[in-house]
Structures are given as structure tokens and as C-alpha cells.
Amino acid sequence: MIGRSPAATVERFFQSHIRAWLILPDGWYGRPFDSVFSLVLSSQDNNGLLVEIEGGRELTFTGGSIAAVKTRFEKYQALKIEGFDHVVWDPHEGVSQKTEYSSGQVTFASPGPLRRFR
């Protein structure tokens, strides 16, 4: 069996959960358990993985062996993106301060699925 690409796994998670909280390598983005986001785009090419969430916010993962893995965050269902060498967090257009990380993981956590996540 061939595994799903990280981009397809991200899409599938958001198809099941619709909206999720975002936890960056250095902690929560927005107010914990309050700021939730929906997926706009998840795409992958030879350069890496791009995840865009509502509001023009983008995560660009490059290098390493990028993986998107189902997991749990506290008591919530979650999707963890790991194995990257570098990720750039761009909060949205018009904000000049992008944040770059060279380690850690990015987690999307949701209070519950609308239907089963496989």
C-alpha cells in the first residue's frame, strides 16, 4: 500500500474536521482553544509542502522527510506535520514579519470530527 502524501493527509483532516486550532513549533497561534482556522489549500511538489489557511495565512515546509501524521493533542484529535528541515510561517498578506523554524512540529487540533477521519 502506498501512503498518502502529506498534502492529501492535510486535506483529508480538514474534510473531516472543517476547522482546527494551530500550534506552531513555539506555541499557539492566536488565543488557545479560541482561534480556529479552515483550510484554503494544501499542495505539495518537489520543493515541499504548502498549507494555506483562511485569512491568507501560509505555512511552507521544505527539506527533510515531511510527514503528516494523525495524533492527539491533549484530549483532541490532531494532525502533526513533522520531519521538515525548515518551515516559514507567513501570518497573512500585509504583515511583513514572517517566522522561520528549523525544528519542531506544527499541529492542527480539532475539538471533534464531523465524520470519521481515516
C-alpha positions in Angstrom: 0.0 0.0 0.0 1.3 3.4 -0.9 0.8 6.0 1.8 -1.0 9.3 1.3 1.1 12.4 0.6 1.3 14.9 3.4 -0.8 17.3 1.3 -3.6 14.7 0.8 -3.5 13.9 4.6 -3.9 17.6 5.5 -6.8 17.9 3.1 -8.5 14.7 4.5 -8.1 16.0 8.1 -9.8 19.3 7.2 -12.5 17.5 5.2 -13.4 15.6 8.4 -12.8 18.4 10.9 -13.5 21.6 8.8 -11.8 23.9 11.3 -8.8 23.5 13.6 -6.5 25.3 16.1 -2.9 25.9 15.0 0.0 25.1 17.3 3.4 26.3 15.8 6.8 25.0 17.0 7.0 27.8 19.6 3.3 27.5 20.7 -0.2 28.5 20.0 -1.1 30.9 17.2 -3.9 33.1 18.4 -5.8 32.5 21.6 -5.5 28.9 22.8 -8.7 27.0 22.1 -10.3 30.1 20.6 -8.7 31.0 17.2 -9.8 28.3 14.7 -9.0 28.2 11.0 -10.2 26.4 7.9 -8.1 25.0 5.1 -7.8 27.0 1.9 -5.1 25.0 0.1 -2.7 22.1 0.6 -0.3 21.3 -2.1 3.0 19.5 -2.5 5.8 19.5 -5.1 9.5 18.6 -5.2 10.3 21.7 -3.1 8.0 20.9 -0.2 4.5 21.3 1.3 2.4 24.5 1.3 -0.6 24.8 3.6 -2.7 27.9 3.4 -5.4 28.5 6.0 -8.1 31.2 6.0 -7.0 34.8 6.1 -4.1 34.3 3.6 -2.0 32.6 6.3 0.6 30.2 4.9 2.9 27.5 6.2 5.7 26.5 3.8 7.6 23.3 4.7 10.8 22.3 3.0 13.6 19.8 3.2 13.8 16.6 5.2 11.1 13.9 5.0 7.9 15.8 5.6 5.2 13.7 7.1 1.6 14.5 8.2 0.5 12.1 11.0 -2.8 11.6 12.8 -2.3 12.1 16.6 -3.8 13.6 19.6 -3.2 16.9 21.3 -4.3 16.8 24.9 -7.8 15.3 24.5 -8.4 16.4 20.9 -7.9 14.7 17.6 -5.0 16.3 15.8 -2.7 16.3 12.8 1.0 16.7 13.3 3.3 17.8 10.5 7.0 16.9 11.2 10.2 15.8 9.6 10.9 19.1 7.8 14.2 20.9 7.8 12.6 24.3 7.6 9.1 25.9 7.9 8.2 29.5 7.2 5.0 30.9 8.8 3.5 33.9 7.0 0.6 35.2 9.1 -1.1 37.0 6.2 -0.6 39.5 3.4 0.4 42.9 4.6 2.2 41.6 7.6 5.9 41.8 7.0 7.1 39.6 9.8 7.4 36.0 8.7 8.7 33.5 11.3 11.1 30.7 10.3 11.6 27.5 12.2 14.3 24.9 11.7 12.9 22.2 14.0 9.9 21.1 15.9 6.4 20.2 14.6 3.3 22.0 13.6 0.0 20.7 14.9 -3.6 21.3 13.8 -6.0 20.2 16.6 -9.8 20.0 16.4 -12.5 19.6 19.1 -14.1 16.8 17.1 -14.7 15.4 13.6 -17.9 15.9 11.6 -17.3 12.3 10.4 -14.6 9.7 10.8 -11.0 10.6 9.9 -9.1 7.8 8.3 
